[in-house]
Amino acid sequence: MRGDVRTPKKPAMRPTSGRADRPADDEIWRRITRELADDLAVDALSRDRAGKAPFDELARLQEAGLPTLLTPPGPGGRGADWRAACAVIREISAADSSVGELLAHHYALSWSARFFGATTGPRAVEDRAAGERWLLAGGVDQPAGGSGTGLTLTPVDGGHVLDGRRAFASGVAVADRLVVGARCTETGDLLVALVDPAHPGVFTDAGTDRVGQRLAGAGTVTFDRVPVAPHDLLGSLPRDEHAASPYATLAPLALRLVLVHVGLGIAEGALAEARDVSRATQAAAPHADPSPDGADYPVPGGDDPYLLLAYGELATEAHAAAAVVERATDALARGLLAEHALGVDERADIAVLIAAAEAVTSRSAVRITTRILELVAGAEAADSAPTGPGFDRFWRNARALTAPTSSAGRLRAIGDHYLNGTHPRLTLLA
């Protein structure tokens, strides 16, 4: 069982010898991810209860080399694809979903120069990020409301100045660089900027009172006339969304999909830990099964028909969600490979599959994490139990992750596409 009872071990180091210019080896990265996930699971509960900024978690990620996984092969990059990155997020999230979300936002933002920049420009930024081991945080998607006043970039001699205030869900407390989308006050276009959070005009208010995802490093950032040089503008998106390329509008879909993998990881991690607790509990206390003659005969806990039914339902729900998510992941990976040859129809199909993955996984994650509290009720499942396994954290994390997203809105978009053939909007709204 993954629990808070062992001493954390040092996770495997990233491969370096003789591999710098070759694509990532899937088996090596699966092993590294598995070992890091096991390491994070050891003290996940105690770290969640402490609620500190995730500096230690970031150090573990960097030691394992995972932040550079999506960077093209080279001196610092690993060259893995999006399927591999999503698999890493999912497994890390099963152990500690806050760390999974930290990594998910980083991966999505690491491709900002590809999505929004010139076709020949992103490599320099990616090489610098890999070489200096940056963790990226922020957000390019435009807030629909309730997350600050929004950000603006005003042209000045020698570049722009960034102003405004915005809340971000992950990473701002520990990020090396922020990638933010802001409206140009002159043209109305969305400009994507790279910002150093150590600049004196950047003020970060860490979110310390979150119900779930306590270690994701969320917070609100205020920008007060922060200069942005031309080389720190990663790209732009026209004000008219219909003038945007379908490839550029994969950016919000990529973010939504990696967060779906975080939610799926929460569900799978919760179910696996509950299974281990149920096995141990039921093996120690078999129940009595009344026979026709009125006598009670002990039955092994693992044969309890009600327990088997419950786990069968939850496991099936997790399998179904995984199937939908994997189909969406394959679709996005193909769309990213197409790059600027991607068409509007193909982008619409990807958007619908990701919306379906969001709707299914959101529902499954909340249902599974709620139901396991009943299945392990005798094992002091609540987070308030000082010696219990702290299963509340799975439910809290699932709720914190899924609450900002409207499943009804996603389902309406799917229905409109299915019934009327309507394309989902080419939008950067989350």
N, C-alpha and C positions, 0 to 999 in steps of 0.2 A: 504493500500500500504506500502511495505517496503521502507522507505525513511530515510532521515537524519533530522527528525523533532522531535523525541522523546528523552527523557533522557534515556540512557542505564540503564537497570535494571540488578540486580544481578542474574545470571543464577542459576538454581537448582544445589545443591550440589550432589555429587555422593552418592549413598546409602552406609552406612557403618555399621549401627547397625544390628548385627545378621546375616550379609550376607557375611562375609569375606570368608567363605569356601564353598559357593554355587555358581553355575553358574549364569551368569548375567540374570536378568529378562528382557526379550525383551521389555515389555511395559514400564518399568521404564526407560530403556535407550532410548527408542523412545521419551519419555517425556523430559528427560534431553537434548537430542540432539535438539529437537524442540525449547526448551526454550533458549538454547545457540545460535541456529541459529537466532532466533528472536532478541536476544541481539546483535549479531554481525551485523545484517542487519541495526540496528538503526544508527550506525555511520560508516558503510562500506565506504561510499563515502568520508567522511572527512578523514578517516584513509588512504584511497587510495591516496588522494591528498597530504597528509603529507608525505607519503612514508618512514616512520621510520622503524627501525628494529622491528620485531614483538614480542617484550617482553610482551607488554600488551595482545596481542592475545594468547601467550603461557600461560600466567597466567590464562586467562579465560578457556583455554582447561584443564589445570591442576586442576583448582578449580572444574570443572565439572567431573573430573576423566576420561576423554576420552582417554588419552594416554595409560592407562593400560587396555583398553577394551579387547584386544586380549591375554593378559597374562593369563595363566591358573589360575583357582580359588585358592586362598590362601591369605596370609596376605595382599598383595597389588594388586592381580590380580582379574579381573572380570570374565574371562572365557567365553567370547562371541566367536562366530564363525566368519568366514570370510564374510558370508552373512550380518551379523549384522554390521561388521566393514565397509563394502562397503556402506551400507545404511546410516551410520553415515557420511561418507565422502561425499556422494552425497548431503545430506541435508545441511551440513555445507557449501559445495561449492556453493549451490544455494544462500546462503546469502553472503558468502565471499570466493571466490575460492582460494585466497592466503592461507587462513587458512586451507581450504580443502586440498590443496597440501602439506602443512606442515604436516598435520596429515597422509596423504596418504603415504608419504615417510617414516614417522616414523613407521607406521604399517608394511610396506613391510620389512624394515630393522630389525624390532623387531623379525622376524623369522629367521634371518641369522644363528644363532646357530643350529636351527632345520634343515635348508636346507643343510648346509655345514659341520656340526659337527658330532660327534659320536652320536649314537642313544640314549645314556644315559646321554649326557652332557648338554643340553641346559637349564635345569631348574634352575641351579644356577645363570646363567647370567640373565635369565628372572626375577627371584625373586629379584636380586639386582637392576635391572632396575626399577621394580615396586616399591620397597621399597624406593629408592632414587628419584623416580619420574623423571626419565631421559626422555628427548626428544632426539631421535636419528636422525641423519642426515648423509649425505654422499652418497655413492653409491658403490655397489659391481659389477655392470655391467661395462664392459670395454668400454671406450670411443672409438668411431669409428674415431675420429679425431676432431681437433678444440677445444678441451676442456682441453688443457694442455699437458704436456709431458708424462703423465702416472705416476704410482707409482711403486716403487720397495721395496722389503724387502730383506735385506742382512743378512744372518746368522752371529751372533757374539756370544761370550761367554755369556751365560745367556739369549739368546733370539734372537731378530732381531732388525735391525734399519730400519726405514721407511724414504724414500726419494722420492722427486718428487713434482709435482705441478699439480693440477687438479681443474677444475670448477665443481661446483655442483649446481643443480637447486633449492634447497630448504633447509632451516633450518640451514645452517652453521653459520649464524650470531648469532643464539640463542641456538644452540644445547648444551646439557650436555655431550654427547659423539658422536664421529664420528665412523661409521662403514664403512670401506673402503676395497676394493679389490686391491691387489698389487701382482705383479709377483715376485716370489722368484728368486733371481739372480743365485741361485745354481741349482735349479731343473726346473725352468720354470713353476711350478704349480702356480695356483692362490691361494693366502692365504688371508683369511678374518680376518681383525684385528679390535680390539676395541681401540680407541684412545681418550685420554682426550684432548679436544681443548685448555685447559688452559696451556698445557705444553709449556715451553718457545721455543721449536723448531717448534711450529705450528703457522703459520702466516695466518690470514684470511683477505682477501680483499673483503669486502661486495660489492655486485653488486647494485649500487644505480641509474643506468641510464636505467633500464629496461622499455620497452614499456608497458608490462603488467605483471601481477602477482608480483606487486611491493612489496607486504608484505610477500612474500614466504621465505624471508631470504636467497636468492641465494648469491653465492660468489665463489671466487677462493681461494683455500687453498694450501699453500706451507708447505711441511714437510721437515725439515732439521735435519737429523739424530735423529729422534724421537725413543726412545727405546720402543720396544714392548715385554713385558714379555710373557712367554709361556702361562700363563693363560688368556692372552688377545688375543690369536689367537682363533677365534671362529670356524674355520674349514678351509677346503681347497677344491679345485677342480683340478683334474688332467689336465695337459697341453693338452692331447688328449681329445677333447670334447666327443668322442665316448666311452671313458672309464668312463665318468661321469654317475651317476645314473639319471634316468628320474626325480626322485623326486627332486634332487638338481637343475635341470634345470627348475623347476617351479619357482625359485626365480625371474628371470627377467620377467616371465609371470605374477607373482603376482604384481610386480611393475607396469607393463604396464596396468593391469586391474584396479588397484586403481586409476591410472591417468585417465583412461577412465571414471570412476565415477566422477572425478573432472570435466571433460569436459561436461558430461551429466548434472551435477549440474549447470554449467554455463548456458547451454542452457535453462534448466527448470527455473532457477531463473530469467534470462533475460526475458523470455516469460511471466512469472507471473507478473513481475513488469510492463512490457509494457501493459499487459492487464489491470492492475489497472489504469494506466495513461490514456489509451484509454477510459475506462469506465467513468472516471471523466471528461475528455475533451469532449467527445461526448455527455454526459448528459447535459453539460453546453451549448453546441452549436450544436443543431440539424441542419441537413442540409436540403435543399429544394429539393424536388423530383418533377420534371416537370410532369404534367398530360397531357393526350391527348388534353384537351381544352386549353393548353398553360399556365395554372395557376400553380404556385408553392405552394405546400403544405408541411409544415414542417414534417419531418420524424425523429423519435428518432434516435440518433446517433448509438445506438446499433443495428439498423436494416439496416445500410449501407451495401448493398450487397458486395461491394468491400472490405470493412473492414472485414466482416464475412468470405469472401473467403480467404483473406490473413491469418487471424488467424486460419481458418480451415486447411489450408495447413501446417502452422508452427506447430500447435498442433499435426497433424497427423505425421509430421516428428519427433517430439519429442517422441511420443508414439512408433513409429517404432524403433527409436534408443534405447529406454528403453527396448523394448522386446529383441532386439539382445544382449544388455548388460546383461540383467538378465539371459539369457541362458548361456552366457559365465561365469557369476558369479557362477551359479549352477555347471557348469562343473569343474571350478577350485576348488570349495569347495569339490566336490567329490574326485578330485585328491589329495587334501591335506589330506583328511581323509584316503586315501589308503596308504599314506606315502611311505615307501620303497618297498611296493608291487606294486607300480604303474609301468605299462609297457610302452614301447616305443610307441606303437600304441595309448594308451590312452593319453599319453603326447602330441602326434602329434595332436589328435583331439582337445585337450584343446587349443593348440597353434593356431590352425586355427580359432576356435571360438573367441578367444581373438583378433586375427588379424582382423576378421570381425567386432567385436565391435569397435575396434580402427578406422577402415576405415569409418564406418557408423557414429559414434559419432563425429569424427573430421569434417566431411563434414557438419553434421547437426548443430554442435555448431557454426561454422563460418557462415553458411547460416542464421541461426536464429538470431544471434547477429548482423549481417549486416542488415537483413530485418527489425528488430524492430526499427532501427534508422530512417527508412522511415515512419513507422507507428506512431511514436511518435514525428515526426519532428516539429510539432507545439507546443511541450511542452518543447522546449529548451533542446533537448536530449543530446547535446554535453557536454563533460566533461568541456569544457572551459566556459560554462554558469554558473556563480557563484551561481545562485539560481535554476538551473535545476537539474533533477534527475541523471545526469551523466551516461547516457546509453553507452557512449563510453567505459567505463571501461569493460563492458561485452565483447565487440568486441576485445579490446586490450588483455584481459585475455585469450580469446579463441585462438587468434592468437599466443600469447606467449606460450601457452600450447601445441598447435598442430604443430607449425612450425618445431620443431626439428624432427618430425616423418614423414617419407615418406609414404603416403597412397598408392602410386603406388607400392612401394616395398611390402607392406602388401598384396595388391591385387594380385600381381604376385605370392606370396607364396600360397595364397588361391587357385588361378587358377591352379598352379602346383600340389597342393594336390588333387584338384577336378578332374583334367584331367588325371594326370599321377600317382596319388597315392603316390607322393613323400612326405616324412616327412619334415617338417620345421627343420632347423638346430638346434641342441642342443647347443645353443650358449648363451654367456652372453653379447653379443653386444646389446646395447639398441635398 
